[in-house]
Amino acid sequence: MIASLSFRTSNFRRLALKERDISQHRDLVSTNRGSRIRTRRGRLLPLLPAATQAAALLLASSVGTLAYDDLATSQVLATPTMPRPAYLQPATDPVFGTEFTRITDPGRQLLGGVRCRPAYCTHRYSISQAWNADQSLLVITNGWGGLCFLDGKSYEPAFYRNVHNECEWHPTDPELMICVLRNTLYTWAPRRNAGTIVYASSQYGNFQFGPYKGNPSNDGSRLAVRAVNRAGALVAFAYDISAKKKYPDIELGSLPGKSGFCSISPSGQYILCFQALPDGTEVAHVFTIDGAQIQRWTEHHRPGHGDMTIDADGNDVYVGISKAEPDKFHIIKRRLEDGVVTDLAPYGEGQHASIRNIRRPGWVFLTYTGNYTEAAKHPDWAPFYQEVVALRIDGSGKLRRIVHTRDAPYDYWSEAHASPSPDGSQVIWSSNWGEAGGPVADYVARLSWPVTEK
């Protein structure tokens, strides 16, 4: 049984990778002298004037509940003060009218004496799916020292598993996660705490799923595994779970720089790998599943902090935040096959992009950071700050404004990392609720979509 051996591995590797990820975010947040916090281009104000709050409430009436908007007409909307919602009590965003719930309570003892950390109790990352395929379960990882499973609709704690392996939900089978451990790829049923070996290798070890930024193909049949071969070299390869087929190695050690992560594309036809160069530039390499390189994007994070999807034309694309000219700090879409870029949103405070909404394609869920003062004085910027926005990836500018995150910049764990459910009807995000250094909890917003909307 894989389950019996998979729950004793060390958490040190995860923490080391988190430290690396934290360092990658230091260009987004820096501390000022004293207690105030400075963002990349401005300062967070702890309280808005009463007149500004009143204006926001007036604007809310014109915005409507989860109304459709457009980049050309969207305005910067102030965030009225709002007490931190109580645990598991419904709340409503005062500007957008979105219903949401605080689903974790840092420091609370749950599930047979297991306690989440007082500092943070959150989902793993923006591009890691929190919900299983039918959305009956939701997994919380950060702060537990294992995996805490919640009911996917009520958010009540369901059960806890002392697992530290890299596991991602199977995108079509709600009972399974896809996991790696040492030299083994396996599927795991969390409810039954039972695993089934898919592939065990005598030629490779130190299997990693990304690490920590990998996802399976949309049908759950393929993934990219990063591993070490018998000669001690770092490689990546595609593996087909259904066909039980390993594809040729990609020799990551032969690429310039240090390996960041690799992931299979949604179609299962490509592998995207990031490499960090000595000067700090992070470049992307695109390979076929047979290991042939077809693209090298030499610009720094053009894009980065993003996610992959299949667009309306049937192309695998990567959508994220560009950190290089000529579209620095724009939201862009880049085609894996040939590198063609589509500009989706103008210069702004975009922080993360997620397209885990695989059953509602065509939308990217964006996490914006920043503050009202800075956003309001730059009318040419994307008019969003501390906000979750769903944006069409067809370049039309059509969008939906979902919720203000109220996350005061402090550290990596305080970032919102918004991530949608498979059908896009729920969005999870993290927040310290405007208290820099305060406890970080998870929140879930509920969205309604017209039957005809895709």
C-alpha positions, 0 to 999 in steps of 0.5 A, spaced: 500 500 500 502 506 497 498 510 503 502 506 508 509 509 506 507 515 503 506 519 509 512 519 513 516 523 508 520 530 510 516 537 509 523 540 509 523 540 501 516 543 501 519 549 505 525 549 501 521 550 495 517 555 498 523 559 500 525 559 493 518 562 491 518 567 496 524 570 494 521 570 487 516 575 490 520 580 493 520 584 487 512 585 489 513 587 496 518 590 500 517 593 507 518 601 509 521 603 515 516 603 521 510 599 521 507 601 514 508 597 508 510 599 501 508 595 495 512 595 488 509 602 486 505 605 492 503 605 499 498 601 503 493 605 507 490 602 512 483 606 512 479 610 507 476 616 508 469 616 510 467 620 503 471 615 499 467 609 502 461 613 501 463 613 493 465 606 493 458 604 496 454 609 490 459 605 485 457 598 488 450 600 486 452 601 479 456 595 478 451 590 480 452 583 483 457 580 479 456 584 473 459 583 467 464 589 465 469 591 460 477 593 461 475 600 457 470 602 462 472 599 468 473 604 474 477 604 480 473 602 486 474 604 493 474 598 498 469 600 504 472 598 511 469 591 513 470 587 519 473 580 518 467 575 517 466 570 523 469 563 521 464 559 517 459 565 517 456 568 510 458 575 508 457 579 502 462 584 499 460 591 500 462 593 493 461 587 488 455 584 492 459 577 492 457 572 497 463 569 500 465 565 506 471 565 511 473 557 511 479 556 515 480 559 522 488 559 523 490 556 530 483 553 531 483 545 533 479 541 529 479 534 527 481 530 533 486 535 536 489 537 529 491 544 529 492 549 524 498 554 524 496 561 528 499 564 522 496 562 516 491 556 514 490 556 507 490 553 500 497 551 497 497 556 490 493 559 485 495 554 480 494 548 484 486 546 484 483 546 491 477 542 489 476 535 487 473 533 480 465 534 483 467 539 488 465 535 494 471 536 497 476 541 498 483 541 500 487 545 505 495 544 505 499 550 508 499 550 515 497 543 517 503 539 516 499 535 512 492 535 508 486 537 511 480 536 507 473 540 507 466 539 505 466 542 498 460 546 499 459 547 506 466 548 508 466 544 514 472 539 516 471 532 513 478 529 515 485 529 515 491 525 512 498 526 515 501 526 508 507 530 505 507 528 498 506 532 492 499 530 490 494 534 485 487 532 484 485 528 478 481 532 474 476 527 472 475 522 477 473 525 484 475 520 488 483 520 486 489 524 487 495 523 483 501 523 487 509 522 486 514 519 492 521 517 491 521 513 485 513 512 484 508 515 481 501 513 484 494 514 485 491 515 491 484 515 494 484 520 500 477 518 503 479 511 503 486 512 504 488 507 499 494 508 494 495 504 487 502 504 484 502 506 477 509 506 475 515 504 479 522 505 476 529 502 478 532 507 473 529 514 476 528 517 483 526 523 487 520 524 483 517 531 483 510 533 480 513 540 478 515 541 483 509 544 486 507 547 480 505 541 476 498 539 473 496 533 470 493 534 463 485 536 462 483 529 462 488 526 467 491 521 463 498 525 462 503 529 467 510 531 467 515 528 472 521 531 474 526 526 476 534 524 477 536 518 473 541 513 475 547 518 473 545 523 478 542 528 472 536 532 473 531 530 467 524 531 466 519 526 462 512 525 460 508 519 463 501 517 460 497 514 466 492 510 461 497 507 457 502 506 462 507 509 457 514 513 459 516 518 454 523 520 453 527 524 457 528 532 457 535 533 460 534 539 464 542 539 466 543 541 459 539 547 459 542 554 461 541 556 469 537 552 474 531 548 473 525 551 476 519 547 475 516 543 469 508 541 467 505 538 462 500 542 457 492 541 458 492 537 452 498 533 454 502 534 448 507 539 450 511 540 456 513 547 459 519 548 463 522 554 467 529 555 468 533 561 472 539 564 470 545 566 474 542 574 473 535 572 475 532 572 469 527 566 468 526 563 461 521 558 459 522 552 454 517 548 451 518 541 449 514 536 445 512 530 449 517 526 445 523 531 448 524 535 442 525 543 444 520 547 440 520 554 443 525 558 448 522 564 451 528 568 453 525 574 456 524 574 464 517 571 466 514 573 459 509 571 462 510 568 469 506 567 475 501 564 470 497 558 468 496 554 462 489 552 458 486 551 451 484 557 448 478 557 443 482 556 437 484 549 440 491 552 442 495 550 448 497 557 451 500 560 458 497 566 461 500 570 466 504 577 468 509 579 463 515 582 467 519 584 460 518 589 455 514 591 450 508 589 455 512 589 462 506 588 467 501 587 462 497 580 462 498 576 456 497 570 453 502 566 449 501 560 445 506 554 446 507 552 439 510 558 436 510 563 442 505 568 439 503 573 444 496 576 445 496 582 450 490 581 454 490 587 460 494 593 460 500 595 465 497 594 472 498 590 479 497 583 477 500 578 481 498 571 480 493 568 474 489 561 475 485 557 470 484 551 474 477 552 471 478 547 466 470 546 465 469 553 464 474 555 459 476 562 456 477 565 463 483 567 467 482 568 474 487 574 476 489 576 483 491 583 483 495 587 489 496 594 490 492 599 493 487 604 492 491 611 492 496 608 487 491 605 482 486 611 482 492 616 480 494 612 474 488 612 469 492 608 464 493 602 468 488 596 469 483 599 474 484 594 480 487 593 486 487 587 492 481 584 487 480 578 484 478 579 477 475 574 471 478 576 464 476 573 458 482 570 454 480 572 447 483 579 447 476 582 448 477 585 455 470 582 457 471 581 465 467 580 471 469 583 478 469 578 483 471 580 490 476 585 494 481 581 497 483 586 503 490 582 503 495 587 506 502 586 503 507 583 508 510 576 506 509 570 501 503 567 505 499 573 506 498 573 498 491 572 496 493 566 490 486 566 488 484 560 484 477 557 481 474 551 482 473 546 476 467 549 473 468 556 476 462 557 480 467 558 487 473 562 488 478 561 493 483 566 496 487 568 502 487 574 506 490 577 513 484 582 512 488 588 512 492 586 518 500 586 515 503 580 519 496 578 522 493 571 521 492 569 514 485 565 513 482 562 506 475 565 503 471 562 498 466 566 493 461 563 490 459 565 483 453 564 478 454 564 471 448 564 465 447 557 462 449 560 455 456 563 458 462 559 456 
